[in-house]
Amino acid sequence: MRVVIAVCLIAPFVAMLWVGSYAKTDPAFIGIPFFYWYQMAWVLISTVLTMIAYKLWQRDQRARSAAKGGASQ
């Protein structure tokens, strides 16, 4: 579970740090060069991935708390 959380949080960093993968102008999307719309797409993608990581973290914490017999927060 924690590996999936880590992948969700690290993926946007890897995608943005690998500049060679998106340092181009084609294909354009509604007149916007690839360089710009790719980065803007990652803003939305990283938001979704962060939400998924948060929900998975909550689920993991509840499971650990229940396994220890403690009360859930």
All heavy atoms as a GROMACS GRO file, in nm:
protein
  583
    1MET      N    1   0.083  -0.119   0.000
    1MET     CA    2   0.000   0.000   0.000
    1MET      C    3   0.088   0.126   0.000
    1MET      O    4   0.062   0.219  -0.075
    1MET     CB    5  -0.090  -0.001   0.124
    1MET     CG    6  -0.179   0.120   0.137
    1MET     SD    7  -0.326   0.120   0.037
    1MET     CE    8  -0.417  -0.012   0.109
    2ARG      N    9   0.190   0.126   0.083
    2ARG     CA   10   0.276   0.245   0.091
    2ARG      C   11   0.358   0.265  -0.036
    2ARG      O   12   0.394   0.377  -0.068
    2ARG     CB   13   0.365   0.237   0.214
    2ARG     CG   14   0.285   0.252   0.341
    2ARG     CD   15   0.369   0.255   0.462
    2ARG     NE   16   0.284   0.275   0.579
    2ARG     CZ   17   0.326   0.323   0.692
    2ARG    NH1   18   0.453   0.353   0.707
    2ARG    NH2   19   0.243   0.339   0.792
    3VAL      N   20   0.386   0.158  -0.107
    3VAL     CA   21   0.457   0.170  -0.234
    3VAL      C   22   0.369   0.242  -0.336
    3VAL      O   23   0.416   0.328  -0.410
    3VAL     CB   24   0.502   0.031  -0.286
    3VAL    CG1   25   0.557   0.042  -0.426
    3VAL    CG2   26   0.602  -0.032  -0.191
    4VAL      N   27   0.243   0.207  -0.340
    4VAL     CA   28   0.148   0.273  -0.431
    4VAL      C   29   0.136   0.422  -0.396
    4VAL      O   30   0.135   0.508  -0.484
    4VAL     CB   31   0.010   0.204  -0.426
    4VAL    CG1   32  -0.092   0.281  -0.509
    4VAL    CG2   33   0.020   0.061  -0.471
    5ILE      N   34   0.132   0.452  -0.266
    5ILE     CA   35   0.126   0.591  -0.222
    5ILE      C   36   0.250   0.667  -0.269
    5ILE      O   37   0.241   0.778  -0.322
    5ILE     CB   38   0.110   0.598  -0.069
    5ILE    CG1   39  -0.026   0.544  -0.027
    5ILE    CG2   40   0.130   0.742  -0.019
    5ILE    CD1   41  -0.041   0.523   0.122
    6ALA      N   42   0.366   0.604  -0.252
    6ALA     CA   43   0.491   0.668  -0.294
    6ALA      C   44   0.494   0.692  -0.444
    6ALA      O   45   0.536   0.798  -0.491
    6ALA     CB   46   0.610   0.583  -0.251
    7VAL      N   47   0.447   0.596  -0.522
    7VAL     CA   48   0.444   0.611  -0.668
    7VAL      C   49   0.351   0.726  -0.707
    7VAL      O   50   0.384   0.806  -0.795
    7VAL     CB   51   0.403   0.479  -0.736
    7VAL    CG1   52   0.371   0.500  -0.884
    7VAL    CG2   53   0.510   0.374  -0.718
    8CYS      N   54   0.236   0.735  -0.641
    8CYS     CA   55   0.142   0.844  -0.670
    8CYS      C   56   0.205   0.981  -0.642
    8CYS      O   57   0.178   1.078  -0.714
    8CYS     CB   58   0.016   0.829  -0.586
    8CYS     SG   59  -0.095   0.699  -0.641
    9LEU      N   60   0.287   0.989  -0.539
    9LEU     CA   61   0.346   1.117  -0.503
    9LEU      C   62   0.473   1.150  -0.582
    9LEU      O   63   0.505   1.267  -0.603
    9LEU     CB   64   0.375   1.121  -0.353
    9LEU     CG   65   0.252   1.115  -0.263
    9LEU    CD1   66   0.294   1.107  -0.117
    9LEU    CD2   67   0.160   1.233  -0.287
   10ILE      N   68   0.544   1.048  -0.626
   10ILE     CA   69   0.670   1.070  -0.698
   10ILE      C   70   0.649   1.088  -0.849
   10ILE      O   71   0.726   1.160  -0.914
   10ILE     CB   72   0.767   0.954  -0.670
   10ILE    CG1   73   0.811   0.960  -0.523
   10ILE    CG2   74   0.888   0.956  -0.761
   10ILE    CD1   75   0.892   0.842  -0.477
   11ALA      N   76   0.546   1.029  -0.905
   11ALA     CA   77   0.522   1.034  -1.050
   11ALA      C   78   0.521   1.177  -1.107
   11ALA      O   79   0.585   1.202  -1.209
   11ALA     CB   80   0.393   0.961  -1.085
   12PRO      N   81   0.452   1.273  -1.044
   12PRO     CA   82   0.454   1.409  -1.100
   12PRO      C   83   0.594   1.471  -1.101
   12PRO      O   84   0.630   1.542  -1.195
   12PRO     CB   85   0.362   1.488  -1.008
   12PRO     CG   86   0.272   1.387  -0.947
   12PRO     CD   87   0.355   1.263  -0.934
   13PHE      N   88   0.674   1.444  -1.000
   13PHE     CA   89   0.810   1.497  -0.995
   13PHE      C   90   0.894   1.441  -1.109
   13PHE      O   91   0.966   1.514  -1.177
   13PHE     CB   92   0.877   1.468  -0.861
   13PHE     CG   93   0.819   1.545  -0.748
   13PHE    CD1   94   0.734   1.485  -0.658
   13PHE    CD2   95   0.849   1.680  -0.732
   13PHE    CE1   96   0.680   1.557  -0.553
   13PHE    CE2   97   0.796   1.753  -0.628
   13PHE     CZ   98   0.710   1.691  -0.538
   14VAL      N   99   0.884   1.310  -1.129
   14VAL     CA  100   0.961   1.246  -1.236
   14VAL      C  101   0.917   1.302  -1.371
   14VAL      O  102   1.000   1.333  -1.456
   14VAL     CB  103   0.945   1.094  -1.231
   14VAL    CG1  104   1.007   1.027  -1.351
   14VAL    CG2  105   1.006   1.039  -1.102
   15ALA      N  106   0.786   1.314  -1.390
   15ALA     CA  107   0.735   1.364  -1.518
   15ALA      C  108   0.782   1.506  -1.547
   15ALA      O  109   0.816   1.539  -1.661
   15ALA     CB  110   0.582   1.359  -1.518
   16MET      N  111   0.787   1.590  -1.445
   16MET     CA  112   0.828   1.729  -1.466
   16MET      C  113   0.980   1.745  -1.473
   16MET      O  114   1.030   1.834  -1.542
   16MET     CB  115   0.772   1.820  -1.357
   16MET     CG  116   0.622   1.838  -1.362
   16MET     SD  117   0.566   1.933  -1.504
   16MET     CE  118   0.532   1.809  -1.624
   17LEU      N  119   1.054   1.660  -1.405
   17LEU     CA  120   1.199   1.672  -1.408
   17LEU      C  121   1.260   1.614  -1.535
   17LEU      O  122   1.373   1.646  -1.570
   17LEU     CB  123   1.260   1.604  -1.285
   17LEU     CG  124   1.236   1.677  -1.154
   17LEU    CD1  125   1.289   1.595  -1.038
   17LEU    CD2  126   1.299   1.814  -1.155
   18TRP      N  127   1.186   1.528  -1.605
   18TRP     CA  128   1.234   1.469  -1.731
   18TRP      C  129   1.194   1.564  -1.845
   18TRP      O  130   1.106   1.535  -1.925
   18TRP     CB  131   1.175   1.331  -1.748
   18TRP     CG  132   1.224   1.255  -1.865
   18TRP    CD1  133   1.339   1.273  -1.935
   18TRP    CD2  134   1.157   1.146  -1.927
   18TRP    NE1  135   1.348   1.182  -2.036
   18TRP    CE2  136   1.238   1.102  -2.034
   18TRP    CE3  137   1.037   1.080  -1.904
   18TRP    CZ2  138   1.201   0.997  -2.116
   18TRP    CZ3  139   1.002   0.976  -1.984
   18TRP    CH2  140   1.085   0.935  -2.090
   19VAL      N  141   1.261   1.676  -1.853
   19VAL     CA  142   1.226   1.783  -1.946
   19VAL      C  143   1.236   1.739  -2.092
   19VAL      O  144   1.156   1.781  -2.175
   19VAL     CB  145   1.315   1.907  -1.921
   19VAL    CG1  146   1.283   2.018  -2.019
   19VAL    CG2  147   1.297   1.956  -1.778
   20GLY      N  148   1.330   1.653  -2.124
   20GLY     CA  149   1.345   1.608  -2.262
   20GLY      C  150   1.222   1.540  -2.318
   20GLY      O  151   1.202   1.537  -2.440
   21SER      N  152   1.135   1.489  -2.232
   21SER     CA  153   1.015   1.422  -2.279
   21SER      C  154   0.908   1.520  -2.328
   21SER      O  155   0.820   1.483  -2.406
   21SER     CB  156   0.956   1.334  -2.169
   21SER     OG  157   0.904   1.413  -2.065
   22TYR      N  158   0.913   1.645  -2.284
   22TYR     CA  159   0.809   1.740  -2.325
   22TYR      C  160   0.863   1.873  -2.378
   22TYR      O  161   0.786   1.967  -2.400
   22TYR     CB  162   0.712   1.766  -2.210
   22TYR     CG  163   0.770   1.830  -2.087
   22TYR    CD1  164   0.772   1.968  -2.073
   22TYR    CD2  165   0.823   1.753  -1.984
   22TYR    CE1  166   0.824   2.027  -1.959
   22TYR    CE2  167   0.875   1.811  -1.871
   22TYR     CZ  168   0.875   1.948  -1.859
   22TYR     OH  169   0.926   2.006  -1.745
   23ALA      N  170   0.991   1.882  -2.404
   23ALA     CA  171   1.050   2.006  -2.455
   23ALA      C  172   1.036   2.014  -2.606
   23ALA      O  173   1.132   2.004  -2.681
   23ALA     CB  174   1.196   2.016  -2.413
   24LYS      N  175   0.911   2.029  -2.651
   24LYS     CA  176   0.882   2.040  -2.794
   24LYS      C  177   0.752   2.118  -2.812
   24LYS      O  178   0.680   2.141  -2.715
   24LYS     CB  179   0.871   1.901  -2.857
   24LYS     CG  180   0.777   1.807  -2.785
   24LYS     CD  181   0.789   1.666  -2.839
   24LYS     CE  182   0.710   1.571  -2.751
   24LYS     NZ  183   0.725   1.434  -2.789
   25THR      N  184   0.724   2.157  -2.932
   25THR     CA  185   0.603   2.236  -2.958
   25THR      C  186   0.489   2.153  -3.016
   25THR      O  187   0.374   2.192  -3.004
   25THR     CB  188   0.633   2.352  -3.054
   25THR    OG1  189   0.686   2.300  -3.174
   25THR    CG2  190   0.730   2.450  -2.992
   26ASP      N  191   0.521   2.044  -3.081
   26ASP     CA  192   0.416   1.961  -3.142
   26ASP      C  193   0.394   1.836  -3.060
   26ASP      O  194   0.489   1.781  -3.004
   26ASP     CB  195   0.456   1.921  -3.285
   26ASP     CG  196   0.450   2.039  -3.380
   26ASP    OD1  197   0.362   2.125  -3.361
   26ASP    OD2  198   0.535   2.044  -3.471
   27PRO      N  199   0.277   1.786  -3.047
   27PRO     CA  200   0.150   1.829  -3.108
   27PRO      C  201   0.086   1.943  -3.028
   27PRO      O  202   0.088   1.943  -2.906
   27PRO     CB  203   0.064   1.705  -3.101
   27PRO     CG  204   0.110   1.632  -2.980
   27PRO     CD  205   0.258   1.660  -2.972
   28ALA      N  206   0.030   2.035  -3.099
   28ALA     CA  207  -0.040   2.146  -3.036
   28ALA      C  208  -0.183   2.103  -3.004
   28ALA      O  209  -0.242   2.020  -3.074
   28ALA     CB  210  -0.041   2.267  -3.127
   29PHE      N  211  -0.237   2.157  -2.898
   29PHE     CA  212  -0.374   2.129  -2.858
   29PHE      C  213  -0.448   2.261  -2.851
   29PHE      O  214  -0.413   2.348  -2.772
   29PHE     CB  215  -0.375   2.058  -2.722
   29PHE     CG  216  -0.512   2.030  -2.668
   29PHE    CD1  217  -0.593   1.938  -2.730
   29PHE    CD2  218  -0.558   2.096  -2.556
   29PHE    CE1  219  -0.720   1.911  -2.680
   29PHE    CE2  220  -0.683   2.070  -2.505
   29PHE     CZ  221  -0.764   1.977  -2.567
   30ILE      N  222  -0.547   2.279  -2.935
   30ILE     CA  223  -0.624   2.403  -2.954
   30ILE      C  224  -0.532   2.525  -2.962
   30ILE      O  225  -0.558   2.629  -2.902
   30ILE     CB  226  -0.736   2.421  -2.849
   30ILE    CG1  227  -0.683   2.426  -2.705
   30ILE    CG2  228  -0.843   2.316  -2.863
   30ILE    CD1  229  -0.787   2.468  -2.602
   31GLY      N  230  -0.424   2.508  -3.035
   31GLY     CA  231  -0.331   2.617  -3.058
   31GLY      C  232  -0.225   2.637  -2.950
   31GLY      O  233  -0.141   2.725  -2.960
   32ILE      N  234  -0.230   2.556  -2.844
   32ILE     CA  235  -0.134   2.567  -2.735
   32ILE      C  236  -0.022   2.465  -2.758
   32ILE      O  237  -0.049   2.347  -2.775
   32ILE     CB  238  -0.202   2.540  -2.599
   32ILE    CG1  239  -0.317   2.639  -2.578
   32ILE    CG2  240  -0.101   2.550  -2.486
   32ILE    CD1  241  -0.405   2.606  -2.460
   33PRO      N  242   0.104   2.510  -2.759
   33PRO     CA  243   0.215   2.417  -2.781
   33PRO      C  244   0.219   2.308  -2.674
   33PRO      O  245   0.178   2.327  -2.560
   33PRO     CB  246   0.339   2.505  -2.771
   33PRO     CG  247   0.291   2.643  -2.798
   33PRO     CD  248   0.151   2.648  -2.746
   34PHE      N  249   0.270   2.192  -2.714
   34PHE     CA  250   0.278   2.075  -2.626
   34PHE      C  251   0.345   2.108  -2.495
   34PHE      O  252   0.300   2.063  -2.388
   34PHE     CB  253   0.353   1.962  -2.698
   34PHE     CG  254   0.366   1.836  -2.618
   34PHE    CD1  255   0.258   1.753  -2.600
   34PHE    CD2  256   0.488   1.802  -2.559
   34PHE    CE1  257   0.269   1.637  -2.526
   34PHE    CE2  258   0.500   1.686  -2.485
   34PHE     CZ  259   0.390   1.603  -2.469
   35PHE      N  260   0.453   2.184  -2.497
   35PHE     CA  261   0.528   2.218  -2.377
   35PHE      C  262   0.437   2.274  -2.267
   35PHE      O  263   0.451   2.239  -2.150
   35PHE     CB  264   0.637   2.321  -2.413
   35PHE     CG  265   0.721   2.366  -2.298
   35PHE    CD1  266   0.823   2.284  -2.251
   35PHE    CD2  267   0.699   2.487  -2.236
   35PHE    CE1  268   0.902   2.324  -2.144
   35PHE    CE2  269   0.777   2.528  -2.130
   35PHE     CZ  270   0.879   2.446  -2.083
   36TYR      N  271   0.343   2.360  -2.304
   36TYR     CA  272   0.256   2.424  -2.205
   36TYR      C  273   0.140   2.336  -2.162
   36TYR      O  274   0.111   2.326  -2.043
   36TYR     CB  275   0.204   2.558  -2.259
   36TYR     CG  276   0.314   2.658  -2.279
   36TYR    CD1  277   0.351   2.698  -2.406
   36TYR    CD2  278   0.384   2.710  -2.171
   36TYR    CE1  279   0.453   2.789  -2.425
   36TYR    CE2  280   0.486   2.801  -2.189
   36TYR     CZ  281   0.521   2.840  -2.316
   36TYR     OH  282   0.622   2.929  -2.334
   37TRP      N  283   0.071   2.273  -2.260
   37TRP     CA  284  -0.045   2.196  -2.218
   37TRP      C  285  -0.005   2.068  -2.146
   37TRP      O  286  -0.081   2.019  -2.061
   37TRP     CB  287  -0.144   2.172  -2.331
   37TRP     CG  288  -0.108   2.081  -2.443
   37TRP    CD1  289  -0.068   2.117  -2.568
   37TRP    CD2  290  -0.112   1.938  -2.445
   37TRP    NE1  291  -0.047   2.006  -2.645
   37TRP    CE2  292  -0.073   1.895  -2.573
   37TRP    CE3  293  -0.145   1.841  -2.351
   37TRP    CZ2  294  -0.066   1.760  -2.608
   37TRP    CZ3  295  -0.138   1.707  -2.385
   37TRP    CH2  296  -0.100   1.669  -2.513
   38TYR      N  297   0.112   2.014  -2.171
   38TYR     CA  298   0.160   1.896  -2.098
   38TYR      C  299   0.179   1.932  -1.950
   38TYR      O  300   0.137   1.857  -1.861
   38TYR     CB  301   0.292   1.849  -2.159
   38TYR     CG  302   0.354   1.730  -2.090
   38TYR    CD1  303   0.312   1.602  -2.118
   38TYR    CD2  304   0.456   1.747  -1.997
   38TYR    CE1  305   0.369   1.492  -2.056
   38TYR    CE2  306   0.514   1.639  -1.934
   38TYR     CZ  307   0.470   1.511  -1.964
   38TYR     OH  308   0.527   1.404  -1.901
   39GLN      N  309   0.240   2.045  -1.924
   39GLN     CA  310   0.260   2.088  -1.786
   39GLN      C  311   0.127   2.116  -1.716
   39GLN      O  312   0.110   2.081  -1.598
   39GLN     CB  313   0.348   2.212  -1.781
   39GLN     CG  314   0.491   2.184  -1.823
   39GLN     CD  315   0.575   2.308  -1.818
   39GLN    OE1  316   0.580   2.375  -1.717
   39GLN    NE2  317   0.641   2.339  -1.929
   40MET      N  318   0.036   2.178  -1.785
   40MET     CA  319  -0.095   2.206  -1.725
   40MET      C  320  -0.174   2.078  -1.700
   40MET      O  321  -0.246   2.068  -1.601
   40MET     CB  322  -0.175   2.303  -1.812
   40MET     CG  323  -0.118   2.444  -1.814
   40MET     SD  324  -0.086   2.512  -1.650
   40MET     CE  325  -0.250   2.519  -1.584
   41ALA      N  326  -0.158   1.981  -1.789
   41ALA     CA  327  -0.223   1.852  -1.766
   41ALA      C  328  -0.169   1.786  -1.640
   41ALA      O  329  -0.244   1.725  -1.562
   41ALA     CB  330  -0.203   1.761  -1.888
   42TRP      N  331  -0.040   1.800  -1.616
   42TRP     CA  332   0.020   1.741  -1.496
   42TRP      C  333  -0.026   1.811  -1.368
   42TRP      O  334  -0.024   1.750  -1.261
   42TRP     CB  335   0.171   1.737  -1.505
   42TRP     CG  336   0.214   1.608  -1.567
   42TRP    CD1  337   0.256   1.588  -1.694
   42TRP    CD2  338   0.215   1.480  -1.503
   42TRP    NE1  339   0.283   1.455  -1.714
   42TRP    CE2  340   0.259   1.386  -1.599
   42TRP    CE3  341   0.181   1.435  -1.377
   42TRP    CZ2  342   0.269   1.250  -1.570
   42TRP    CZ3  343   0.193   1.300  -1.348
   42TRP    CH2  344   0.236   1.209  -1.443
   43VAL      N  345  -0.070   1.934  -1.376
   43VAL     CA  346  -0.128   2.000  -1.259
   43VAL      C  347  -0.253   1.923  -1.217
   43VAL      O  348  -0.272   1.891  -1.099
   43VAL     CB  349  -0.160   2.148  -1.288
   43VAL    CG1  350  -0.242   2.209  -1.176
   43VAL    CG2  351  -0.032   2.226  -1.310
   44LEU      N  352  -0.338   1.891  -1.313
   44LEU     CA  353  -0.460   1.816  -1.284
   44LEU      C  354  -0.429   1.672  -1.243
   44LEU      O  355  -0.488   1.620  -1.147
   44LEU     CB  356  -0.553   1.819  -1.405
   44LEU     CG  357  -0.598   1.957  -1.451
   44LEU    CD1  358  -0.678   1.946  -1.580
   44LEU    CD2  359  -0.677   2.026  -1.343
   45ILE      N  360  -0.338   1.609  -1.315
   45ILE     CA  361  -0.302   1.470  -1.285
   45ILE      C  362  -0.242   1.460  -1.146
   45ILE      O  363  -0.276   1.368  -1.068
   45ILE     CB  364  -0.204   1.415  -1.392
   45ILE    CG1  365  -0.274   1.404  -1.526
   45ILE    CG2  366  -0.147   1.280  -1.349
   45ILE    CD1  367  -0.179   1.382  -1.644
   46SER      N  368  -0.154   1.552  -1.110
   46SER     CA  369  -0.092   1.545  -0.978
   46SER      C  370  -0.194   1.571  -0.867
   46SER      O  371  -0.182   1.516  -0.758
   46SER     CB  372   0.026   1.641  -0.967
   46SER     OG  373  -0.015   1.773  -0.985
   47THR      N  374  -0.294   1.653  -0.894
   47THR     CA  375  -0.401   1.673  -0.796
   47THR      C  376  -0.475   1.543  -0.770
   47THR      O  377  -0.499   1.505  -0.655
   47THR     CB  378  -0.500   1.780  -0.846
   47THR    OG1  379  -0.428   1.902  -0.867
   47THR    CG2  380  -0.612   1.802  -0.747
   48VAL      N  381  -0.510   1.473  -0.877
   48VAL     CA  382  -0.580   1.345  -0.863
   48VAL      C  383  -0.492   1.242  -0.792
   48VAL      O  384  -0.538   1.171  -0.702
   48VAL     CB  385  -0.626   1.294  -1.002
   48VAL    CG1  386  -0.679   1.151  -0.993
   48VAL    CG2  387  -0.731   1.387  -1.060
   49LEU      N  388  -0.365   1.235  -0.830
   49LEU     CA  389  -0.275   1.139  -0.766
   49LEU      C  390  -0.254   1.170  -0.619
   49LEU      O  391  -0.245   1.078  -0.536
   49LEU     CB  392  -0.141   1.137  -0.839
   49LEU     CG  393  -0.141   1.074  -0.978
   49LEU    CD1  394  -0.005   1.092  -1.044
   49LEU    CD2  395  -0.178   0.927  -0.971
   50THR      N  396  -0.250   1.297  -0.583
   50THR     CA  397  -0.237   1.334  -0.442
   50THR      C  398  -0.361   1.296  -0.363
   50THR      O  399  -0.353   1.247  -0.250
   50THR     CB  400  -0.209   1.485  -0.428
   50THR    OG1  401  -0.091   1.516  -0.502
   50THR    CG2  402  -0.190   1.525  -0.283
   51MET      N  403  -0.478   1.315  -0.423
   51MET     CA  404  -0.603   1.274  -0.357
   51MET      C  405  -0.607   1.123  -0.337
   51MET      O  406  -0.646   1.075  -0.231
   51MET     CB  407  -0.725   1.320  -0.439
   51MET     CG  408  -0.748   1.467  -0.433
   51MET     SD  409  -0.898   1.531  -0.516
   51MET     CE  410  -0.946   1.409  -0.630
   52ILE      N  411  -0.564   1.049  -0.438
   52ILE     CA  412  -0.560   0.903  -0.427
   52ILE      C  413  -0.463   0.862  -0.316
   52ILE      O  414  -0.495   0.775  -0.233
   52ILE     CB  415  -0.521   0.838  -0.562
   52ILE    CG1  416  -0.634   0.856  -0.662
   52ILE    CG2  417  -0.486   0.692  -0.544
   52ILE    CD1  418  -0.595   0.820  -0.805
   53ALA      N  419  -0.346   0.923  -0.312
   53ALA     CA  420  -0.247   0.890  -0.209
   53ALA      C  421  -0.302   0.921  -0.070
   53ALA      O  422  -0.284   0.843   0.023
   53ALA     CB  423  -0.118   0.968  -0.234
   54TYR      N  424  -0.372   1.032  -0.056
   54TYR     CA  425  -0.430   1.068   0.073
   54TYR      C  426  -0.534   0.967   0.118
   54TYR      O  427  -0.535   0.924   0.234
   54TYR     CB  428  -0.490   1.208   0.065
   54TYR     CG  429  -0.558   1.252   0.192
   54TYR    CD1  430  -0.482   1.281   0.306
   54TYR    CD2  431  -0.696   1.264   0.199
   54TYR    CE1  432  -0.544   1.320   0.423
   54TYR    CE2  433  -0.758   1.303   0.316
   54TYR     CZ  434  -0.682   1.331   0.429
   54TYR     OH  435  -0.744   1.369   0.544
   55LYS      N  436  -0.623   0.928   0.027
   55LYS     CA  437  -0.727   0.830   0.062
   55LYS      C  438  -0.665   0.695   0.097
   55LYS      O  439  -0.709   0.628   0.191
   55LYS     CB  440  -0.827   0.815  -0.053
   55LYS     CG  441  -0.911   0.936  -0.077
   55LYS     CD  442  -0.997   0.968   0.042
   55LYS     CE  443  -1.085   1.087   0.016
   55LYS     NZ  444  -1.165   1.123   0.131
   56LEU      N  445  -0.563   0.654   0.022
   56LEU     CA  446  -0.495   0.528   0.053
   56LEU      C  447  -0.424   0.536   0.187
   56LEU      O  448  -0.422   0.439   0.263
   56LEU     CB  449  -0.394   0.493  -0.058
   56LEU     CG  450  -0.454   0.451  -0.191
   56LEU    CD1  451  -0.344   0.433  -0.295
   56LEU    CD2  452  -0.536   0.323  -0.176
   57TRP      N  453  -0.365   0.650   0.219
   57TRP     CA  454  -0.299   0.669   0.347
   57TRP      C  455  -0.400   0.660   0.462
   57TRP      O  456  -0.374   0.595   0.564
   57TRP     CB  457  -0.228   0.804   0.351
   57TRP     CG  458  -0.160   0.830   0.482
   57TRP    CD1  459  -0.205   0.908   0.583
   57TRP    CD2  460  -0.036   0.775   0.525
   57TRP    NE1  461  -0.116   0.906   0.686
   57TRP    CE2  462  -0.011   0.825   0.654
   57TRP    CE3  463   0.056   0.688   0.466
   57TRP    CZ2  464   0.102   0.790   0.725
   57TRP    CZ3  465   0.169   0.656   0.539
   57TRP    CH2  466   0.192   0.706   0.666
   58GLN      N  467  -0.516   0.723   0.445
   58GLN     CA  468  -0.620   0.714   0.547
   58GLN      C  469  -0.662   0.569   0.569
   58GLN      O  470  -0.677   0.526   0.682
   58GLN     CB  471  -0.742   0.796   0.508
   58GLN     CG  472  -0.726   0.944   0.527
   58GLN     CD  473  -0.854   1.017   0.492
   58GLN    OE1  474  -0.926   0.980   0.400
   58GLN    NE2  475  -0.882   1.123   0.566
   59ARG      N  476  -0.683   0.496   0.459
   59ARG     CA  477  -0.724   0.357   0.469
   59ARG      C  478  -0.617   0.274   0.539
   59ARG      O  479  -0.648   0.191   0.624
   59ARG     CB  480  -0.752   0.300   0.330
   59ARG     CG  481  -0.805   0.158   0.337
   59ARG     CD  482  -0.818   0.092   0.203
   59ARG     NE  483  -0.894   0.172   0.108
   59ARG     CZ  484  -0.906   0.141  -0.019
   59ARG    NH1  485  -0.848   0.033  -0.067
   59ARG    NH2  486  -0.977   0.217  -0.100
   60ASP      N  487  -0.491   0.299   0.505
   60ASP     CA  488  -0.381   0.226   0.567
   60ASP      C  489  -0.373   0.256   0.716
   60ASP      O  490  -0.352   0.164   0.797
   60ASP     CB  491  -0.250   0.264   0.498
   60ASP     CG  492  -0.132   0.184   0.551
   60ASP    OD1  493  -0.141   0.059   0.548
   60ASP    OD2  494  -0.033   0.246   0.594
   61GLN      N  495  -0.392   0.381   0.755
   61GLN     CA  496  -0.386   0.417   0.896
   61GLN      C  497  -0.501   0.355   0.975
   61GLN      O  498  -0.483   0.310   1.088
   61GLN     CB  499  -0.386   0.570   0.913
   61GLN     CG  500  -0.260   0.636   0.863
   61GLN     CD  501  -0.136   0.581   0.931
   61GLN    OE1  502  -0.127   0.576   1.052
   61GLN    NE2  503  -0.040   0.536   0.851
   62ARG      N  504  -0.620   0.352   0.915
   62ARG     CA  505  -0.734   0.288   0.982
   62ARG      C  506  -0.709   0.139   1.000
   62ARG      O  507  -0.740   0.083   1.105
   62ARG     CB  508  -0.863   0.311   0.902
   62ARG     CG  509  -0.923   0.447   0.923
   62ARG     CD  510  -1.065   0.454   0.869
   62ARG     NE  511  -1.072   0.424   0.727
   62ARG     CZ  512  -1.071   0.514   0.630
   62ARG    NH1  513  -1.062   0.642   0.660
   62ARG    NH2  514  -1.078   0.479   0.504
   63ALA      N  515  -0.654   0.075   0.897
   63ALA     CA  516  -0.625  -0.069   0.906
   63ALA      C  517  -0.520  -0.097   1.012
   63ALA      O  518  -0.532  -0.192   1.089
   63ALA     CB  519  -0.579  -0.121   0.770
   64ARG      N  520  -0.417  -0.013   1.020
   64ARG     CA  521  -0.313  -0.033   1.122
   64ARG      C  522  -0.370  -0.010   1.262
   64ARG      O  523  -0.334  -0.080   1.356
   64ARG     CB  524  -0.195   0.061   1.096
   64ARG     CG  525  -0.112   0.019   0.979
   64ARG     CD  526  -0.001   0.121   0.953
   64ARG     NE  527   0.074   0.086   0.837
   64ARG     CZ  528   0.187   0.013   0.840
   64ARG    NH1  529   0.233  -0.029   0.955
   64ARG    NH2  530   0.251  -0.016   0.728
   65SER      N  531  -0.454   0.090   1.275
   65SER     CA  532  -0.515   0.118   1.405
   65SER      C  533  -0.606   0.003   1.448
   65SER      O  534  -0.604  -0.037   1.563
   65SER     CB  535  -0.594   0.248   1.397
   65SER     OG  536  -0.656   0.277   1.520
   66ALA      N  537  -0.682  -0.049   1.354
   66ALA     CA  538  -0.772  -0.160   1.386
   66ALA      C  539  -0.693  -0.287   1.419
   66ALA      O  540  -0.732  -0.364   1.506
   66ALA     CB  541  -0.866  -0.186   1.269
   67ALA      N  542  -0.581  -0.307   1.350
   67ALA     CA  543  -0.499  -0.426   1.376
   67ALA      C  544  -0.435  -0.420   1.515
   67ALA      O  545  -0.415  -0.522   1.579
   67ALA     CB  546  -0.391  -0.438   1.270
   68LYS      N  547  -0.405  -0.298   1.562
   68LYS     CA  548  -0.346  -0.283   1.695
   68LYS      C  549  -0.454  -0.282   1.804
   68LYS      O  550  -0.422  -0.286   1.922
   68LYS     CB  551  -0.266  -0.154   1.702
   68LYS     CG  552  -0.139  -0.157   1.623
   68LYS     CD  553  -0.064  -0.027   1.639
   68LYS     CE  554   0.066  -0.030   1.559
   68LYS     NZ  555   0.139   0.096   1.570
   69GLY      N  556  -0.580  -0.274   1.763
   69GLY     CA  557  -0.687  -0.272   1.859
   69GLY      C  558  -0.716  -0.134   1.916
   69GLY      O  559  -0.791  -0.119   2.010
   70GLY      N  560  -0.657  -0.032   1.856
   70GLY     CA  561  -0.677   0.104   1.903
   70GLY      C  562  -0.801   0.166   1.842
   70GLY      O  563  -0.859   0.116   1.746
   71ALA      N  564  -0.842   0.275   1.900
   71ALA     CA  565  -0.958   0.347   1.848
   71ALA      C  566  -0.918   0.430   1.727
   71ALA      O  567  -0.808   0.485   1.721
   71ALA     CB  568  -1.015   0.438   1.957
   72SER      N  569  -1.006   0.439   1.631
   72SER     CA  570  -0.980   0.519   1.512
   72SER      C  571  -0.997   0.666   1.546
   72SER      O  572  -1.080   0.705   1.625
   72SER     CB  573  -1.076   0.480   1.400
   72SER     OG  574  -1.054   0.558   1.288
   73GLN      N  575  -0.914   0.751   1.484
   73GLN     CA  576  -0.924   0.894   1.510
   73GLN      C  577  -1.037   0.945   1.430
   73GLN      O  578  -1.079   1.030   1.390
   73GLN     CB  579  -0.793   0.963   1.473
   73GLN     CG  580  -0.681   0.918   1.560
   73GLN     CD  581  -0.553   0.994   1.529
   73GLN    OE1  582  -0.554   1.098   1.466
   73GLN    NE2  583  -0.440   0.939   1.569
   0.00000   0.00000   0.00000
